[in-house]
C-alpha cells in the first residue's frame, strides 16, 4: 500500500449497498477480472469502462451496507480502485475491503468536499484527504497499525502467506 494515494474521484451518496456495488446476479462469478466489468452497473454505469487504476471512491454515510459479500470489494480492487473514503461504512464491508488489501478510510465530512472528477490526495498515515482542486481537507484518525500492516501486505491472505513462509524458513535446518 502506498502511504499517499492520489487519484480521480468518483462520488456516491449514502446507503450504497453491496448489491449496488456488484449485483447479486453476478455472485456465481469468481474471477475478479470478470466481476470488475459489472462494478456500479446501476449507480455509475460508466464506471467499469472509464475507471482508471488509482481512482478513489468518495461516498456519504453507510457505504457497503447489505449483504456481507466479498465480491463487492474484490471487484473494486480488480478494477484498480486506489481507495474508498466515506463518511461511514458498514462494518462487515469495511473489514472485507481491508482483508482484501483495499484501502478503506472513514472520514466524516469527506463527501461534502468533493465533486465527481476532482483529484484527491489521501495521506493514509497522516490521516488527511485533500481535494487538490479546492485545497479543502478532512482529517481522520489513521488506521491502527494492525490494519495498516494488512494493507501493506496486500491483504490478509498475503500477510499470512508471508508469515508462514518466514516461520518455515526460520525452522528449516541449516
HUKA-V431806 format. One record per residue. RES is the residue in three letters. SS is DSSP state (H for helix, E for strand, L for the rest). NEAR is the number of other ideal C-beta (glycine too) atoms within 12 Angstrom. D_CENTER is the distance of its C-alpha to the mean C-alpha in Angstrom with 1 decimal. Layout:
res=RES ss=SS near=NEAR d_center=D_CENTER
res=RES ss=SS near=NEAR d_center=D_CENTER
//
This chain:
res=UNK ss=L near=29 d_center=11.3
res=UNK ss=L near=22 d_center=12.8
res=UNK ss=L near=20 d_center=14.0
res=UNK ss=E near=22 d_center=13.9
res=UNK ss=E near=35 d_center=11.5
res=UNK ss=E near=25 d_center=13.3
res=UNK ss=E near=32 d_center=12.5
res=UNK ss=E near=31 d_center=13.8
res=UNK ss=E near=39 d_center=12.6
res=UNK ss=E near=41 d_center=12.4
res=UNK ss=E near=33 d_center=13.4
res=UNK ss=L near=35 d_center=13.6
res=UNK ss=L near=22 d_center=15.9
res=UNK ss=L near=22 d_center=16.1
res=UNK ss=L near=24 d_center=16.0
res=UNK ss=L near=37 d_center=13.6
res=UNK ss=E near=29 d_center=14.2
res=UNK ss=H near=36 d_center=12.9
res=UNK ss=H near=26 d_center=16.0
res=UNK ss=H near=32 d_center=15.1
res=UNK ss=H near=49 d_center=11.9
res=UNK ss=L near=41 d_center=14.0
res=UNK ss=L near=27 d_center=17.6
res=UNK ss=H near=20 d_center=19.5
res=UNK ss=H near=13 d_center=21.9
res=UNK ss=H near=26 d_center=19.6
res=UNK ss=L near=22 d_center=19.1
res=UNK ss=L near=14 d_center=21.9
res=UNK ss=L near=22 d_center=20.0
res=UNK ss=L near=15 d_center=18.7
res=UNK ss=L near=15 d_center=18.2
res=UNK ss=H near=27 d_center=14.6
res=UNK ss=H near=17 d_center=16.4
res=UNK ss=H near=20 d_center=18.2
res=UNK ss=H near=31 d_center=15.4
res=UNK ss=H near=30 d_center=13.5
res=UNK ss=H near=22 d_center=16.8
res=UNK ss=H near=35 d_center=16.3
res=UNK ss=L near=43 d_center=12.8
res=UNK ss=L near=37 d_center=13.8
res=UNK ss=L near=23 d_center=17.4
res=UNK ss=L near=20 d_center=19.0
res=UNK ss=L near=28 d_center=17.0
res=UNK ss=L near=28 d_center=16.4
res=UNK ss=L near=15 d_center=18.8
res=UNK ss=L near=16 d_center=18.6
res=UNK ss=H near=31 d_center=14.8
res=UNK ss=H near=31 d_center=15.2
res=UNK ss=H near=15 d_center=18.2
res=UNK ss=H near=17 d_center=17.3
res=UNK ss=L near=30 d_center=13.7
res=UNK ss=L near=20 d_center=13.9
res=UNK ss=L near=19 d_center=12.0
res=UNK ss=L near=24 d_center=10.3
res=UNK ss=L near=36 d_center=10.0
res=UNK ss=E near=45 d_center=8.0
res=UNK ss=E near=50 d_center=7.7
res=UNK ss=E near=42 d_center=9.9
res=UNK ss=E near=43 d_center=11.3
res=UNK ss=L near=28 d_center=14.2
res=UNK ss=L near=23 d_center=14.8
res=UNK ss=L near=26 d_center=14.0
res=UNK ss=E near=42 d_center=10.8
res=UNK ss=L near=42 d_center=10.5
res=UNK ss=E near=27 d_center=14.2
res=UNK ss=L near=24 d_center=16.6
res=UNK ss=L near=21 d_center=16.8
res=UNK ss=L near=22 d_center=14.9
res=UNK ss=L near=31 d_center=14.2
res=UNK ss=L near=32 d_center=11.9
res=UNK ss=H near=36 d_center=12.4
res=UNK ss=H near=46 d_center=9.7
res=UNK ss=H near=41 d_center=6.5
res=UNK ss=H near=35 d_center=9.1
res=UNK ss=H near=40 d_center=10.1
res=UNK ss=H near=45 d_center=7.0
res=UNK ss=H near=38 d_center=6.9
res=UNK ss=H near=29 d_center=10.6
res=UNK ss=H near=35 d_center=10.9
res=UNK ss=L near=27 d_center=9.4
res=UNK ss=L near=43 d_center=6.5
res=UNK ss=L near=37 d_center=6.6
res=UNK ss=E near=45 d_center=4.1
res=UNK ss=E near=48 d_center=4.0
res=UNK ss=E near=50 d_center=7.5
res=UNK ss=E near=41 d_center=9.9
res=UNK ss=L near=30 d_center=13.4
res=UNK ss=L near=28 d_center=12.7
res=UNK ss=E near=39 d_center=10.9
res=UNK ss=L near=31 d_center=12.8
res=UNK ss=H near=17 d_center=13.2
res=UNK ss=H near=24 d_center=12.9
res=UNK ss=H near=40 d_center=9.6
res=UNK ss=H near=31 d_center=8.3
res=UNK ss=H near=23 d_center=10.2
res=UNK ss=H near=33 d_center=9.5
res=UNK ss=H near=43 d_center=5.8
res=UNK ss=H near=38 d_center=7.4
res=UNK ss=H near=28 d_center=10.3
res=UNK ss=L near=34 d_center=8.8
res=UNK ss=L near=33 d_center=7.8
res=UNK ss=L near=41 d_center=4.0
res=UNK ss=L near=43 d_center=4.4
res=UNK ss=E near=46 d_center=4.4
res=UNK ss=E near=43 d_center=7.9
res=UNK ss=E near=37 d_center=10.7
res=UNK ss=L near=40 d_center=13.2
res=UNK ss=L near=21 d_center=16.2
res=UNK ss=L near=22 d_center=17.6
res=UNK ss=L near=39 d_center=14.8
res=UNK ss=H near=35 d_center=15.2
res=UNK ss=H near=23 d_center=18.9
res=UNK ss=H near=29 d_center=18.7
res=UNK ss=L near=37 d_center=16.9
res=UNK ss=L near=18 d_center=18.3
res=UNK ss=L near=26 d_center=16.9
res=UNK ss=L near=20 d_center=17.6
res=UNK ss=L near=27 d_center=17.6
res=UNK ss=E near=27 d_center=16.2
res=UNK ss=E near=43 d_center=14.0
res=UNK ss=E near=33 d_center=14.5
res=UNK ss=E near=43 d_center=12.0
res=UNK ss=E near=26 d_center=14.1
res=UNK ss=L near=33 d_center=12.2
res=UNK ss=L near=23 d_center=15.6
res=UNK ss=L near=19 d_center=17.6
res=UNK ss=L near=24 d_center=15.5
res=UNK ss=E near=27 d_center=15.8
res=UNK ss=E near=45 d_center=14.2
res=UNK ss=E near=31 d_center=17.0
res=UNK ss=E near=33 d_center=17.8
res=UNK ss=L near=22 d_center=19.8
res=UNK ss=L near=17 d_center=22.0
res=UNK ss=L near=17 d_center=23.2
res=UNK ss=L near=15 d_center=22.6
res=UNK ss=L near=21 d_center=21.5
res=UNK ss=E near=24 d_center=19.2
res=UNK ss=E near=30 d_center=17.6
res=UNK ss=E near=21 d_center=17.5
res=UNK ss=L near=28 d_center=15.7
res=UNK ss=L near=16 d_center=16.6
res=UNK ss=L near=22 d_center=14.8
res=UNK ss=L near=31 d_center=13.2
res=UNK ss=L near=14 d_center=16.1
res=UNK ss=H near=12 d_center=17.3
res=UNK ss=H near=15 d_center=16.7
res=UNK ss=H near=29 d_center=12.9
res=UNK ss=H near=23 d_center=12.9
res=UNK ss=H near=21 d_center=15.1
res=UNK ss=H near=31 d_center=12.9
res=UNK ss=H near=34 d_center=10.2
res=UNK ss=H near=23 d_center=13.3
res=UNK ss=H near=24 d_center=14.6
res=UNK ss=L near=22 d_center=11.8
res=UNK ss=L near=29 d_center=11.4
res=UNK ss=H near=26 d_center=14.2
res=UNK ss=H near=17 d_center=16.3
res=UNK ss=H near=20 d_center=16.5
res=UNK ss=H near=25 d_center=17.4
res=UNK ss=H near=17 d_center=20.1
res=UNK ss=H near=15 d_center=21.4
res=UNK ss=H near=19 d_center=22.0
res=UNK ss=H near=17 d_center=23.6
res=UNK ss=H near=14 d_center=25.8
res=UNK ss=H near=15 d_center=26.9
res=UNK ss=H near=14 d_center=27.8
res=UNK ss=H near=12 d_center=29.8
res=UNK ss=H near=12 d_center=31.5
res=UNK ss=H near=12 d_center=32.5
res=UNK ss=H near=11 d_center=33.7
res=UNK ss=H near=10 d_center=35.9
res=UNK ss=L near=9 d_center=37.3
res=UNK ss=L near=6 d_center=41.0
res=UNK ss=L near=5 d_center=41.9
//
